[in-house]
Each structure stands twice: as structure tokens, then as C-alpha cells.
Amino acid sequence: MTKTAEPLILLCNDDGVHRESLQILFRRLRPLGRTAVVAPDREKSASSLALTLRQPLRLHRIKPWMWAVEGTPADCIYLALQKILPRRPDLLISGINPGPNLGCQDVHYSGTVAAALQGTFLGIPSLAVSMIADAAGRFPQEFAAGVVRDLARSLLASGLPDGVTLNVNIPPPPVRGVRLTELGRKFYNPEVIEKEDPRGLAYYWIGTGRPTRHGGKTADVLAVDRGYISITPLQADLTCRTAIGRSTLAVWKRNLPRA
């Protein structure tokens, strides 16, 4: 009888290889198979799918099966597959991010989600995981890692449809259950703070502001507010098919130059 290969799980994040939540998840996933970490050497939040194209990338081995990359989360996935791992991983998990990634805007900005999307682009079943702090500002790291472990066990057995990435957000316990959700909306009005350096030149910080949340009954933003774990299936295809109707195109085409 042929022995089945041990599952290979790749971990990444956008907060840096030394983030405690990543280290906790690394330890909790070991019983499921061989687990490898390839993550940025420092925080790369809100980097989305940025790739480093105009400067070299350096790779540092932290300890067995753990590497730090001087680059973005998307860089990490490329290096992991082409230069580090012995074979293509069976599952890619990005996170656990301390803070939510909810709604359309978060998903587009997030380096956490981007690492998972990059995995999906390359044909790997992938998910991004974030957690929400409790009223005291504490993140449920151990609880969230347990949720991810159980979800990983299920995905290793069942896989994911081609082209689908899971975006998971975990509220603090006790949770009421799990909801399959769609992306809601978070509207940001970021504060731009102006300062002056010792030479009298202005510089700026972009703050996060206080987002307002909107969404229907199936929205991710509502699910976590009500104490449910939110799992949102994402796809890379951004085509707005409702705008491809003939009447809409006719209006646009009237304003285009003729050949």
C-alpha cells in the first residue's frame, strides 16, 4: 500500500513573521501535517497585492520551517513556492490578523487577504483569517487558532472550488455559531495628520478614522457584530456584469470616438 504524503500547510501574514498570533497558529497546526511559515520580516499592513519589482528580495531562515522575507505578503507566496518549499502546499493560511478584514474596502486593501488571493491565483486552496478584539481590546488568539485548526482539517479533507478564497473573521468568544456571508461595506473617512520635521518641511500620516458599517442580513459586518464567525467566499473576477447590459453600453458607446 502506498503511503499518503503528509499534508503541507503554508502560513503567511502581513504583520510580520514574529507576530504572536502567527506563532500560535504555527504551533497549533503541527498535528495536521508539515507546517511552514514564509512571512514578511516586518509589518506590511494594507499592502494589498503589491509585488516588489525594482529592488532585490532577501530571505532569512528564522528556524526550521520558518522564513522571513524582506518584501510583501504577495512576494512571500512567490518565494515560498519557487525557492523554499519542497512541493506545492495543500493549503495556504494567511493570518491570524489582529483586527478585522470586513467589507469590500478592507478586502481590497488588506495584505492578509492578498496573501490568500495570491495562493488562489497559483492554484492553492487558500484562506485569510482575522480576529476581532473584545471590549477590553484583547484579541482571542488561542480561540481563533483553534477555529482555524478545525477549519484547516476540514479543508484538507474537502478542498475548495477553483478560484475561491475564504475570508474568515472571528469575534471574541463566546460565539453564537458560523455564518456564510457576503461582503458588506465599511466607509472610511481617514484622517490626514500634518506634522513638521526639524528642517521645517511638512510630512503626513494617514490615519484610519472611524469607519461606518453597512450591509444587509447576510453581510459579514453584521454577522461578527452579532457574535458569529463570518466566512465569506471571494473570487478574483471583479467584472461588474450588471453594467454589461445593452442599454448601458449604448450610452457609453455614443460618447466614444468613431474609428
C-alpha positions as a LaTeX table, in Angstrom:
\begin{tabular}{lrrr}
\hline
Residue & $x$ (\AA) & $y$ (\AA) & $z$ (\AA) \\
\hline
Met1 & 0.00 & 0.00 & 0.00 \\
Thr2 & 1.33 & 3.43 & $-0.99$ \\
Lys3 & 1.78 & 5.78 & 1.95 \\
Thr4 & $-0.11$ & 9.06 & 1.59 \\
Ala5 & 2.14 & 12.13 & 1.73 \\
Glu6 & 1.89 & 14.24 & 4.86 \\
Pro7 & $-0.14$ & 17.41 & 4.21 \\
Leu8 & 1.92 & 20.56 & 3.68 \\
Ile9 & 0.47 & 23.83 & 5.04 \\
Leu10 & 1.91 & 27.25 & 4.23 \\
Leu11 & 1.37 & 30.15 & 6.65 \\
Cys12 & 1.81 & 33.84 & 5.86 \\
Asn13 & 0.56 & 37.19 & 7.19 \\
Asp14 & 1.01 & 40.93 & 6.69 \\
Asp15 & 2.06 & 41.75 & 10.27 \\
Gly16 & 5.49 & 40.14 & 10.22 \\
Val17 & 6.96 & 36.74 & 10.93 \\
His18 & 7.35 & 37.42 & 14.68 \\
Arg19 & 3.69 & 38.29 & 15.30 \\
Glu20 & 2.43 & 36.24 & 18.25 \\
Ser21 & $-0.80$ & 35.17 & 16.55 \\
Leu22 & 1.20 & 33.66 & 13.67 \\
Gln23 & 3.47 & 31.78 & 16.05 \\
Ile24 & 0.48 & 30.42 & 17.98 \\
Leu25 & $-1.14$ & 29.20 & 14.77 \\
Phe26 & 2.15 & 27.60 & 13.66 \\
Arg27 & 2.21 & 25.52 & 16.83 \\
Arg28 & $-1.48$ & 24.60 & 16.73 \\
Leu29 & $-1.34$ & 23.33 & 13.14 \\
Arg30 & 1.61 & 20.98 & 13.57 \\
Pro31 & $-0.57$ & 17.91 & 14.33 \\
Leu32 & $-2.29$ & 18.32 & 10.94 \\
Gly33 & 0.89 & 17.96 & 8.88 \\
Arg34 & 4.11 & 19.72 & 7.95 \\
Thr35 & 3.63 & 23.45 & 8.52 \\
Ala36 & 5.88 & 26.13 & 7.04 \\
Val37 & 5.92 & 29.88 & 7.66 \\
Val38 & 7.04 & 32.32 & 4.96 \\
Ala39 & 6.09 & 35.83 & 6.06 \\
Pro40 & 7.33 & 39.43 & 5.82 \\
Asp41 & 10.21 & 40.37 & 8.10 \\
Arg42 & 8.22 & 43.42 & 9.31 \\
Glu43 & 4.68 & 44.78 & 9.21 \\
Lys44 & 3.26 & 45.19 & 5.72 \\
Ser45 & $-0.36$ & 46.01 & 6.53 \\
Ala46 & $-2.55$ & 47.48 & 3.77 \\
Ser47 & $-0.06$ & 46.39 & 1.11 \\
Ser48 & $-2.74$ & 44.56 & $-0.89$ \\
Leu49 & $-1.28$ & 42.53 & $-3.79$ \\
Ala50 & 1.81 & 44.71 & $-4.21$ \\
Leu51 & 4.90 & 42.98 & $-5.62$ \\
Thr52 & 8.49 & 44.16 & $-5.16$ \\
Leu53 & 9.78 & 44.63 & $-8.71$ \\
Arg54 & 12.53 & 47.25 & $-8.51$ \\
Gln55 & 14.70 & 46.04 & $-5.68$ \\
Pro56 & 16.07 & 42.65 & $-4.61$ \\
Leu57 & 14.32 & 40.45 & $-2.09$ \\
Arg58 & 16.30 & 38.92 & 0.76 \\
Leu59 & 15.33 & 35.77 & 2.61 \\
His60 & 16.23 & 34.90 & 6.21 \\
Arg61 & 15.76 & 31.50 & 7.85 \\
Ile62 & 14.47 & 32.09 & 11.39 \\
Lys63 & 14.35 & 28.44 & 12.47 \\
Pro64 & 13.37 & 25.13 & 10.89 \\
Trp65 & 10.39 & 25.62 & 8.56 \\
Met66 & 10.19 & 29.38 & 9.22 \\
Trp67 & 11.49 & 32.11 & 6.90 \\
Ala68 & 11.30 & 35.92 & 6.84 \\
Val69 & 11.17 & 37.82 & 3.55 \\
Glu70 & 12.14 & 41.47 & 3.06 \\
Gly71 & 9.03 & 42.02 & 0.98 \\
Thr72 & 5.25 & 42.00 & 0.79 \\
Pro73 & 2.86 & 39.13 & 1.53 \\
Ala74 & 2.44 & 38.52 & $-2.20$ \\
Asp75 & 6.25 & 38.35 & $-2.56$ \\
Cys76 & 6.31 & 35.75 & 0.21 \\
Ile77 & 3.98 & 33.40 & $-1.64$ \\
Tyr78 & 6.06 & 33.52 & $-4.83$ \\
Leu79 & 9.29 & 32.83 & $-2.96$ \\
Ala80 & 7.70 & 30.06 & $-0.90$ \\
Leu81 & 6.53 & 28.18 & $-3.99$ \\
Gln82 & 9.55 & 28.73 & $-6.21$ \\
Lys83 & 12.51 & 28.79 & $-3.81$ \\
Ile84 & 11.63 & 27.37 & $-0.39$ \\
Leu85 & 9.04 & 24.63 & $-0.19$ \\
Pro86 & 9.79 & 21.11 & $-1.40$ \\
Arg87 & 6.45 & 20.94 & $-3.20$ \\
Arg88 & 3.21 & 22.83 & $-3.71$ \\
Pro89 & 1.34 & 23.19 & $-0.39$ \\
Asp90 & $-2.01$ & 21.53 & 0.16 \\
Leu91 & $-3.36$ & 24.58 & 1.99 \\
Leu92 & $-2.38$ & 28.22 & 2.45 \\
Ile93 & $-3.50$ & 30.17 & 5.52 \\
Ser94 & $-2.88$ & 33.91 & 5.89 \\
Gly95 & $-3.20$ & 35.35 & 9.39 \\
Ile96 & $-4.31$ & 35.40 & 12.05 \\
Asn97 & $-4.66$ & 39.16 & 11.63 \\
Pro98 & $-5.23$ & 41.13 & 14.86 \\
Gly99 & $-8.11$ & 43.26 & 13.66 \\
Pro100 & $-11.00$ & 42.67 & 11.26 \\
Asn101 & $-10.89$ & 42.45 & 7.49 \\
Leu102 & $-14.55$ & 43.04 & 6.77 \\
Gly103 & $-16.36$ & 44.56 & 3.82 \\
Cys104 & $-15.24$ & 45.44 & 0.32 \\
Gln105 & $-12.69$ & 48.10 & 1.22 \\
Asp106 & $-10.84$ & 46.06 & 3.83 \\
Val107 & $-10.59$ & 43.13 & 1.45 \\
His108 & $-9.06$ & 45.27 & $-1.31$ \\
Tyr109 & $-6.51$ & 46.97 & 0.96 \\
Ser110 & $-5.58$ & 44.02 & 3.16 \\
Gly111 & $-2.20$ & 42.32 & 2.87 \\
Thr112 & $-3.65$ & 39.42 & 4.85 \\
Val113 & $-6.35$ & 38.79 & 2.26 \\
Ala114 & $-3.87$ & 39.45 & $-0.56$ \\
Ala115 & $-1.59$ & 36.58 & 0.51 \\
Ala116 & $-4.56$ & 34.21 & 0.35 \\
Leu117 & $-5.66$ & 35.59 & $-3.03$ \\
Gln118 & $-2.13$ & 35.09 & $-4.33$ \\
Gly119 & $-2.33$ & 31.48 & $-3.25$ \\
Thr120 & $-5.64$ & 31.06 & $-5.08$ \\
Phe121 & $-4.14$ & 32.62 & $-8.22$ \\
Leu122 & $-1.48$ & 29.91 & $-8.09$ \\
Gly123 & $-3.97$ & 27.07 & $-7.63$ \\
Ile124 & $-3.64$ & 26.51 & $-3.85$ \\
Pro125 & $-6.72$ & 26.23 & $-1.59$ \\
Ser126 & $-6.35$ & 29.40 & 0.48 \\
Leu127 & $-7.99$ & 31.33 & 3.28 \\
Ala128 & $-7.39$ & 34.58 & 5.12 \\
Val129 & $-8.20$ & 34.79 & 8.82 \\
Ser130 & $-8.73$ & 37.84 & 11.05 \\
Met131 & $-9.97$ & 38.29 & 14.61 \\
Ile132 & $-11.88$ & 40.99 & 16.45 \\
Ala133 & $-10.86$ & 42.27 & 19.88 \\
Asp134 & $-13.15$ & 42.08 & 22.91 \\
Ala135 & $-14.39$ & 45.11 & 24.87 \\
Ala136 & $-11.08$ & 45.30 & 26.72 \\
Gly137 & $-9.07$ & 45.35 & 23.49 \\
Arg138 & $-7.80$ & 41.77 & 23.84 \\
Phe139 & $-7.62$ & 39.53 & 20.79 \\
Pro140 & $-8.81$ & 35.89 & 21.15 \\
Gln141 & $-5.59$ & 34.41 & 19.78 \\
Glu142 & $-5.82$ & 30.89 & 21.23 \\
Phe143 & $-9.53$ & 30.61 & 20.50 \\
Ala144 & $-9.07$ & 31.85 & 16.92 \\
Ala145 & $-6.18$ & 29.43 & 16.36 \\
Gly146 & $-8.43$ & 26.58 & 17.45 \\
Val147 & $-11.11$ & 27.65 & 14.98 \\
Val148 & $-8.54$ & 27.83 & 12.18 \\
Arg149 & $-7.16$ & 24.39 & 13.09 \\
Asp150 & $-10.64$ & 22.85 & 12.80 \\
Leu151 & $-11.33$ & 24.69 & 9.54 \\
Ala152 & $-7.94$ & 23.62 & 8.15 \\
Arg153 & $-8.66$ & 19.98 & 8.99 \\
Ser154 & $-11.93$ & 20.21 & 7.08 \\
Leu155 & $-10.38$ & 21.96 & 4.06 \\
Leu156 & $-7.54$ & 19.46 & 3.84 \\
Ala157 & $-10.19$ & 16.77 & 3.52 \\
Ser158 & $-12.60$ & 18.56 & 1.17 \\
Gly159 & $-10.61$ & 21.25 & $-0.64$ \\
Leu160 & $-12.11$ & 24.41 & $-2.15$ \\
Pro161 & $-13.67$ & 25.14 & $-5.54$ \\
Asp162 & $-11.21$ & 26.51 & $-8.10$ \\
Gly163 & $-10.81$ & 30.27 & $-7.90$ \\
Val164 & $-12.44$ & 30.62 & $-4.46$ \\
Thr165 & $-10.68$ & 32.20 & $-1.46$ \\
Leu166 & $-12.20$ & 32.17 & 2.02 \\
Asn167 & $-12.14$ & 35.34 & 4.13 \\
Val168 & $-12.74$ & 34.41 & 7.78 \\
Asn169 & $-13.40$ & 36.85 & 10.64 \\
Ile170 & $-13.59$ & 35.55 & 14.21 \\
Pro171 & $-15.22$ & 37.57 & 17.01 \\
Pro172 & $-14.25$ & 37.06 & 20.66 \\
Pro173 & $-15.93$ & 34.13 & 22.46 \\
Pro174 & $-18.49$ & 33.09 & 23.27 \\
Val175 & $-19.56$ & 32.89 & 19.62 \\
Arg176 & $-23.09$ & 32.11 & 18.51 \\
Gly177 & $-22.08$ & 29.98 & 15.54 \\
Val178 & $-20.82$ & 30.29 & 11.98 \\
Arg179 & $-22.37$ & 32.24 & 9.10 \\
Leu180 & $-21.61$ & 32.08 & 5.38 \\
Thr181 & $-21.67$ & 35.74 & 4.45 \\
Glu182 & $-21.20$ & 38.27 & 1.67 \\
Leu183 & $-19.06$ & 41.38 & 1.81 \\
Gly184 & $-20.70$ & 44.36 & 3.45 \\
Arg185 & $-19.34$ & 47.88 & 3.28 \\
Lys186 & $-17.11$ & 49.90 & 5.58 \\
Phe187 & $-16.85$ & 53.56 & 4.73 \\
Tyr188 & $-13.63$ & 55.23 & 5.87 \\
Asn189 & $-13.01$ & 58.93 & 6.22 \\
Pro190 & $-9.31$ & 58.69 & 7.07 \\
Glu191 & $-7.72$ & 61.50 & 8.99 \\
Val192 & $-4.64$ & 63.01 & 7.33 \\
Ile193 & $-2.36$ & 64.39 & 10.03 \\
Glu194 & 0.18 & 67.05 & 9.07 \\
Lys195 & 3.42 & 67.45 & 11.02 \\
Glu196 & 6.64 & 69.39 & 10.58 \\
Asp197 & 10.12 & 67.86 & 10.63 \\
Pro198 & 13.18 & 69.55 & 12.28 \\
Arg199 & 14.01 & 71.22 & 8.96 \\
Gly200 & 10.60 & 72.83 & 8.73 \\
Leu201 & 9.31 & 70.55 & 5.98 \\
Ala202 & 5.80 & 69.14 & 6.16 \\
Tyr203 & 5.09 & 65.41 & 6.35 \\
Tyr204 & 1.84 & 63.50 & 6.67 \\
Trp205 & 0.33 & 60.46 & 8.40 \\
Ile206 & $-2.78$ & 58.80 & 7.01 \\
Gly207 & $-4.90$ & 57.64 & 9.95 \\
Thr208 & $-7.66$ & 55.05 & 9.85 \\
Gly209 & $-10.51$ & 57.16 & 11.21 \\
Arg210 & $-13.71$ & 55.56 & 12.45 \\
Pro211 & $-15.40$ & 53.53 & 9.71 \\
Thr212 & $-19.15$ & 53.21 & 9.45 \\
Arg213 & $-20.56$ & 49.80 & 8.56 \\
His214 & $-23.39$ & 48.99 & 6.19 \\
Gly215 & $-24.85$ & 45.74 & 4.90 \\
Gly216 & $-27.89$ & 43.52 & 4.70 \\
Lys217 & $-28.79$ & 40.46 & 6.73 \\
Thr218 & $-26.12$ & 38.31 & 5.08 \\
Ala219 & $-23.26$ & 40.84 & 5.33 \\
Asp220 & $-20.03$ & 39.95 & 7.10 \\
Val221 & $-20.00$ & 43.22 & 9.06 \\
Leu222 & $-23.37$ & 42.36 & 10.61 \\
Ala223 & $-22.52$ & 38.72 & 11.33 \\
Val224 & $-19.48$ & 39.48 & 13.51 \\
Asp225 & $-21.31$ & 42.29 & 15.31 \\
Arg226 & $-23.90$ & 39.68 & 16.31 \\
Gly227 & $-21.25$ & 37.26 & 17.58 \\
Tyr228 & $-20.97$ & 34.89 & 14.62 \\
Ile229 & $-17.83$ & 33.69 & 12.88 \\
Ser230 & $-18.05$ & 35.06 & 9.35 \\
Ile231 & $-16.84$ & 33.03 & 6.36 \\
Thr232 & $-17.04$ & 34.88 & 3.03 \\
Pro233 & $-16.14$ & 33.13 & $-0.26$ \\
Leu234 & $-14.23$ & 35.54 & $-2.51$ \\
Gln235 & $-13.43$ & 35.37 & $-6.20$ \\
Ala236 & $-10.81$ & 37.31 & $-8.16$ \\
Asp237 & $-13.14$ & 38.16 & $-11.05$ \\
Leu238 & $-14.12$ & 41.82 & $-10.48$ \\
Thr239 & $-16.31$ & 42.11 & $-13.59$ \\
Cys240 & $-19.48$ & 44.11 & $-12.96$ \\
Arg241 & $-21.87$ & 42.06 & $-15.04$ \\
Thr242 & $-24.86$ & 44.30 & $-14.34$ \\
Ala243 & $-23.09$ & 47.05 & $-16.32$ \\
Ile244 & $-22.75$ & 44.93 & $-19.45$ \\
Gly245 & $-26.39$ & 45.33 & $-20.46$ \\
Arg246 & $-27.01$ & 46.65 & $-23.96$ \\
Ser247 & $-28.70$ & 49.86 & $-22.80$ \\
Thr248 & $-25.77$ & 50.76 & $-20.58$ \\
Leu249 & $-23.23$ & 50.05 & $-23.29$ \\
Ala250 & $-25.23$ & 52.09 & $-25.79$ \\
Val251 & $-24.88$ & 55.19 & $-23.61$ \\
Trp252 & $-21.15$ & 54.70 & $-23.29$ \\
Lys253 & $-20.62$ & 53.94 & $-26.96$ \\
Arg254 & $-22.31$ & 57.18 & $-28.06$ \\
Asn255 & $-19.54$ & 59.09 & $-26.30$ \\
Leu256 & $-16.68$ & 57.11 & $-27.77$ \\
Pro257 & $-14.75$ & 58.32 & $-30.84$ \\
Arg258 & $-15.64$ & 56.58 & $-34.10$ \\
Ala259 & $-13.00$ & 54.66 & $-35.98$ \\
\hline
\end{tabular}
